[in-house]
Amino acid sequence: MRVVTFGELMLRLQPEGYLRFAQADKLEATFGGAEANVAVSLANFGDDVAFVSKLPKHEIGQAAVNSLRKYGVDTSLIVRGGDRVGVYYCEKGASQRPSKVIYDRANSAIALAKASEFDWDSIFEGVEWFHFTGITPALSEELAEITLEAVKSAKEKGITVSCDLNFRKKLWSKEEANKTMSEICKYVDVCIANEEDAKDVFGIESENTDIESGKLNSEGYVSVARQLSLRFGFKAVAITLRESLSANDNNWSGMLYVGNNAFFSKKYAVHIVDRVGGGDSFGAGLIHSMLCGAYAQDAIEFAVAASCLKHSIEGDYNLVSEDEVNALVAGNGSGRVQR
């Protein structure tokens, strides 16, 4: 079963360890981006997955492509051209000091891409699932149109479409997001969100929840999922539930709403090594489980366990296997040395 993801792959630059930007005299370089992160996770689970984007032909663009290819992601559909690989700078938080991200992605190759560069009929040949996030249409008006064209084409071909809302206030306003995503989401089957996205993009929120303090009312999210489903006709809504105790320690769980029923996962107490890509690993776990025909409860357990493990791994990519995720689902979460 083939999956296609569509978005931007960026160069990630960060200080060593927990140094602040102002302290650093050198930066570590890796690659990452929401839809690329999903593709790598799926490849590590053994799925046939291709990533669609646009990257320059120069050496940094090729290094970005190679970062996906080494994990088995099909990169043959990536358009080559343009001058820039988008960049983001990441300062890892600690204790009560939050992490910070600075974008330098204006005029990147994908942000300047044209609709004529993507032949969706060809791209979707033999594909069963298409995934993107709300980040991609936020990059430019043209990309918003390209994304809309993609989801329309996918639906015409009977392909399951999933979207992680992933609202980024540094890329567009809530009003812009609402207008664009309200149209795109008409063609989405599976919606993935966190405790902020539904509120920021569509004005839908859970009662008795204080996002900043980390207080969650899990049952309130059933109402959020129901409202989203009624508005857009989603077949499933998945919501990650993060209780932020500090930058280093979170409680992590999730909910899957399918057929007017809500399924809640086990809750994990997570000590964070790197939280970037946590939501992407959740999405990949959900897609993999649903492609395999997993029961709803099993699907949400796998997705949350996969993202739990991602919090222990440096960089954007979730480098865990299906067996490792299943072991955690089965209760093997002690962290003891495996010999």
C-alpha positions as CSV (number, residue, x, y, z in Angstrom):
1,M,0.0,0.0,0.0
2,R,1.6,3.3,-1.2
3,V,1.5,6.6,0.7
4,V,2.4,10.0,-0.7
5,T,3.2,13.0,1.6
6,F,3.6,16.6,0.3
7,G,5.4,19.5,1.9
8,E,8.7,21.3,2.6
9,L,12.0,19.7,3.7
10,M,14.2,22.1,5.6
11,L,17.7,22.4,6.9
12,R,17.6,22.4,10.8
13,L,20.3,24.3,12.6
14,Q,20.6,24.2,16.4
15,P,23.1,24.9,19.1
16,E,24.7,21.9,20.8
17,G,22.9,20.4,23.7
18,Y,20.8,23.0,25.6
19,L,22.9,26.1,24.7
20,R,21.0,29.2,23.8
21,F,21.4,30.9,20.4
22,A,23.4,33.7,22.0
23,Q,25.8,31.2,23.5
24,A,26.5,29.1,20.5
25,D,29.6,29.4,18.4
26,K,28.6,26.5,16.1
27,L,25.4,24.9,15.0
28,E,24.5,21.3,14.3
29,A,22.9,20.6,11.0
30,T,20.2,18.1,10.2
31,F,17.1,18.0,8.0
32,G,13.4,17.9,8.8
33,G,9.9,19.1,8.0
34,A,6.4,17.9,9.0
35,E,5.5,15.8,5.9
36,A,9.0,14.5,5.4
37,N,9.1,13.4,9.1
38,V,5.9,11.4,8.5
39,A,7.4,9.8,5.4
40,V,10.5,8.7,7.3
41,S,8.4,7.2,10.1
42,L,6.3,5.3,7.6
43,A,9.4,4.0,5.8
44,N,10.8,2.7,9.1
45,F,7.5,0.9,9.7
46,G,8.0,-0.8,6.4
47,D,5.5,1.1,4.3
48,D,5.9,2.1,0.6
49,V,6.1,5.9,0.9
50,A,7.1,8.8,-1.4
51,F,7.7,12.4,-0.5
52,V,6.7,15.2,-2.9
53,S,8.4,18.6,-2.7
54,K,10.7,20.9,-4.6
55,L,14.4,21.2,-3.7
56,P,17.4,22.9,-5.4
57,K,19.8,20.9,-7.6
58,H,22.8,22.1,-5.6
59,E,24.7,20.1,-2.9
60,I,22.5,21.2,0.0
61,G,19.4,20.3,-1.9
62,Q,20.9,16.9,-2.6
63,A,21.9,16.4,1.0
64,A,18.3,17.0,1.9
65,V,17.1,14.4,-0.6
66,N,19.8,12.0,0.7
67,S,18.5,12.4,4.3
68,L,15.2,10.8,3.2
69,R,16.7,8.3,0.7
70,K,18.9,6.7,3.4
71,Y,15.7,5.6,5.3
72,G,14.0,4.2,2.3
73,V,11.7,7.1,1.3
74,D,11.0,7.3,-2.4
75,T,12.4,10.7,-3.5
76,S,11.9,10.2,-7.3
77,L,8.8,12.6,-7.3
78,I,10.7,15.5,-5.8
79,V,10.9,18.4,-8.3
80,R,14.5,19.8,-8.6
81,G,15.0,23.5,-9.0
82,G,15.0,26.9,-7.2
83,D,17.8,28.4,-5.2
84,R,17.0,27.9,-1.5
85,V,16.5,25.2,0.9
86,G,14.3,26.5,3.7
87,V,16.0,26.8,7.1
88,Y,14.8,26.7,10.6
89,Y,16.8,27.4,13.8
90,C,15.8,25.4,16.9
91,E,16.8,26.3,20.5
92,K,15.9,23.4,22.8
93,G,14.2,24.4,26.0
94,A,14.9,23.1,29.5
95,S,12.9,23.1,32.7
96,Q,10.6,26.1,32.6
97,R,12.4,27.7,29.6
98,P,10.5,26.8,26.4
99,S,12.1,25.8,23.1
100,K,12.3,28.4,20.4
101,V,12.1,28.1,16.6
102,I,13.1,30.8,14.1
103,Y,12.2,30.4,10.5
104,D,14.3,31.4,7.5
105,R,12.2,29.9,4.7
106,A,10.9,32.8,2.6
107,N,11.5,32.2,-1.1
108,S,12.6,28.6,-0.6
109,A,12.3,26.3,-3.6
110,I,8.9,24.9,-2.6
111,A,7.5,28.3,-1.5
112,L,8.1,29.5,-5.1
113,A,6.9,26.3,-6.7
114,K,4.3,26.5,-9.5
115,A,1.2,24.3,-10.0
116,S,2.5,23.2,-13.4
117,E,5.4,21.4,-11.7
118,F,3.2,18.8,-10.1
119,D,1.3,16.2,-12.2
120,W,-1.0,14.8,-9.6
121,D,-2.4,12.2,-12.0
122,S,1.0,10.7,-12.3
123,I,2.0,11.3,-8.7
124,F,-1.2,9.5,-7.4
125,E,-0.8,6.4,-9.6
126,G,-1.2,3.3,-7.4
127,V,-1.5,5.5,-4.2
128,E,-3.9,4.6,-1.4
129,W,-3.2,7.4,1.1
130,F,-2.2,11.1,0.7
131,H,-1.0,13.2,3.7
132,F,-0.1,16.9,4.1
133,T,-0.3,19.5,6.9
134,G,-1.6,23.0,7.3
135,I,2.0,24.2,7.0
136,T,2.2,23.6,3.3
137,P,-0.6,25.9,2.1
138,A,0.7,28.5,4.6
139,L,3.9,28.9,2.6
140,S,2.4,30.8,-0.3
141,E,-0.9,31.5,-2.1
142,E,0.3,29.3,-5.0
143,L,1.0,26.4,-2.6
144,A,-2.4,26.8,-1.1
145,E,-3.9,26.4,-4.6
146,I,-1.5,23.5,-5.4
147,T,-2.6,21.7,-2.1
148,L,-6.3,22.3,-3.0
149,E,-5.7,20.8,-6.5
150,A,-3.9,17.8,-4.9
151,V,-6.7,17.0,-2.4
152,K,-9.3,17.3,-5.2
153,S,-7.4,15.0,-7.4
154,A,-6.9,12.5,-4.5
155,K,-10.6,12.4,-3.7
156,E,-11.5,11.9,-7.4
157,K,-9.3,8.8,-7.4
158,G,-10.7,7.4,-4.1
159,I,-7.5,8.0,-2.2
160,T,-7.8,8.5,1.6
161,V,-6.6,12.0,2.5
162,S,-5.2,13.0,5.9
163,C,-4.3,16.4,7.2
164,D,-2.5,17.5,10.3
165,L,-3.8,21.1,10.9
166,N,-0.4,22.2,12.3
167,F,-1.2,25.9,12.6
168,R,2.0,28.1,12.6
169,K,1.3,31.7,13.6
170,K,4.7,32.7,12.2
171,L,3.6,31.7,8.7
172,W,0.0,33.1,8.5
173,S,-2.8,34.6,10.5
174,K,-5.7,32.7,12.0
175,E,-8.0,34.4,9.6
176,E,-5.9,33.3,6.6
177,A,-5.7,29.8,7.9
178,N,-9.5,29.6,8.5
179,K,-10.3,30.7,5.0
180,T,-7.9,28.4,3.3
181,M,-8.2,25.3,5.4
182,S,-12.0,25.5,5.5
183,E,-12.0,24.9,1.7
184,I,-9.2,22.3,1.7
185,C,-10.7,20.3,4.6
186,K,-13.8,19.6,2.5
187,Y,-11.7,16.9,0.8
188,V,-10.1,15.4,4.0
189,D,-11.0,12.1,5.5
190,V,-8.8,12.0,8.5
191,C,-8.0,15.1,10.5
192,I,-5.2,15.3,13.0
193,A,-4.9,18.1,15.5
194,N,-3.6,19.1,18.9
195,E,-5.1,21.1,21.7
196,E,-4.5,24.4,20.0
197,D,-5.0,23.8,16.3
198,A,-8.8,23.3,16.3
199,K,-9.2,26.6,18.2
200,D,-6.7,28.6,16.2
201,V,-7.9,27.5,12.8
202,F,-11.6,26.9,13.2
203,G,-12.5,28.5,16.6
204,I,-13.4,25.2,18.1
205,E,-12.2,24.5,21.6
206,S,-12.6,22.3,24.6
207,E,-14.2,23.7,27.7
208,N,-12.2,23.7,31.0
209,T,-8.9,23.5,29.4
210,D,-5.9,25.9,29.9
211,I,-3.3,25.1,27.3
212,E,-0.6,27.3,28.9
213,S,-0.9,25.6,32.3
214,G,-1.2,22.1,30.8
215,K,-4.6,21.4,32.3
216,L,-6.6,19.2,30.0
217,N,-10.2,18.1,30.1
218,S,-10.0,15.0,27.9
219,E,-13.8,14.5,27.6
220,G,-14.1,18.0,26.2
221,Y,-12.1,16.9,23.2
222,V,-14.9,14.5,22.2
223,S,-17.0,17.6,21.6
224,V,-14.2,19.2,19.6
225,A,-13.9,16.1,17.4
226,R,-17.6,15.9,16.9
227,Q,-17.9,19.5,15.8
228,L,-15.0,19.0,13.4
229,S,-16.6,15.9,12.0
230,L,-20.0,17.6,11.6
231,R,-18.5,20.6,9.9
232,F,-16.3,18.8,7.4
233,G,-17.6,15.2,7.2
234,F,-14.3,13.8,8.5
235,K,-14.4,10.0,8.8
236,A,-12.0,10.2,11.8
237,V,-10.5,12.9,14.0
238,A,-7.3,12.2,16.0
239,I,-6.2,14.6,18.7
240,T,-3.0,14.6,20.6
241,L,-3.3,15.5,24.3
242,R,-0.1,17.1,25.8
243,E,0.1,18.1,29.4
244,S,3.2,20.3,29.6
245,L,4.7,20.1,33.1
246,S,7.9,21.7,31.9
247,A,10.0,21.8,28.7
248,N,11.5,18.5,29.8
249,D,8.5,16.6,31.1
250,N,5.1,16.1,29.6
251,N,2.2,13.7,30.0
252,W,1.4,12.4,26.5
253,S,-1.8,10.7,25.2
254,G,-4.3,10.9,22.4
255,M,-7.9,10.4,21.3
256,L,-9.3,8.9,18.1
257,Y,-12.9,9.8,17.2
258,V,-14.5,7.4,14.7
259,G,-18.2,6.7,14.1
260,N,-19.4,8.8,17.0
261,N,-17.2,6.9,19.4
262,A,-14.1,8.2,21.2
263,F,-11.1,6.0,22.0
264,F,-8.5,7.3,24.4
265,S,-5.0,5.9,24.7
266,K,-2.8,5.1,27.6
267,K,-1.1,8.1,29.1
268,Y,2.8,8.2,29.1
269,A,5.0,10.3,31.4
270,V,7.6,11.5,28.9
271,H,11.0,12.9,29.7
272,I,11.9,14.8,26.5
273,V,15.1,14.6,24.6
274,D,13.6,16.4,21.5
275,R,10.0,17.2,21.1
276,V,10.1,18.5,17.5
277,G,8.4,16.0,15.2
278,G,6.3,14.5,18.0
279,G,3.0,15.3,16.3
280,D,4.4,14.1,13.0
281,S,5.3,10.7,14.5
282,F,1.8,10.5,15.9
283,G,0.3,11.1,12.5
284,A,2.6,8.5,10.9
285,G,1.7,5.9,13.5
286,L,-2.0,6.6,12.9
287,I,-1.7,6.3,9.2
288,H,0.3,3.1,9.4
289,S,-2.3,1.5,11.8
290,M,-5.3,2.5,9.7
291,L,-3.6,1.3,6.5
292,C,-3.1,-2.1,8.3
293,G,-6.8,-2.1,9.2
294,A,-6.3,-1.8,13.0
295,Y,-9.2,-1.5,15.3
296,A,-9.6,2.1,16.5
297,Q,-8.3,1.5,20.0
298,D,-5.3,-0.3,18.7
299,A,-4.7,2.5,16.1
300,I,-4.6,5.2,18.8
301,E,-2.4,3.2,21.1
302,F,0.1,2.6,18.3
303,A,0.1,6.3,17.3
304,V,0.7,7.5,20.8
305,A,3.4,5.0,21.6
306,A,5.2,5.8,18.4
307,S,5.2,9.5,19.3
308,C,6.1,8.8,22.8
309,L,9.3,7.1,21.6
310,K,10.0,10.0,19.2
311,H,10.4,12.4,22.2
312,S,13.5,10.3,23.1
313,I,15.2,10.8,19.8
314,E,17.3,13.8,18.6
315,G,16.3,15.5,15.4
316,D,13.0,15.6,13.4
317,Y,12.9,12.0,12.2
318,N,11.4,9.2,14.3
319,L,13.9,6.4,14.0
320,V,12.0,3.5,15.5
321,S,10.7,0.3,14.1
322,E,7.2,-1.2,14.2
323,D,8.5,-3.9,16.6
324,E,9.8,-1.2,19.0
325,V,6.4,0.6,19.0
326,N,4.5,-2.6,19.6
327,A,6.8,-3.5,22.5
328,L,5.9,-0.2,24.2
329,V,2.2,-0.7,23.5
330,A,2.5,-4.1,25.1
331,G,3.9,-2.5,28.3
332,N,7.6,-2.8,27.8
333,G,8.4,0.8,28.8
334,S,11.0,0.4,31.5
335,G,13.9,1.4,29.4
336,R,16.0,-1.5,30.4
337,V,19.0,-2.5,28.3
338,Q,18.0,-4.9,25.5
339,R,20.6,-7.7,25.2
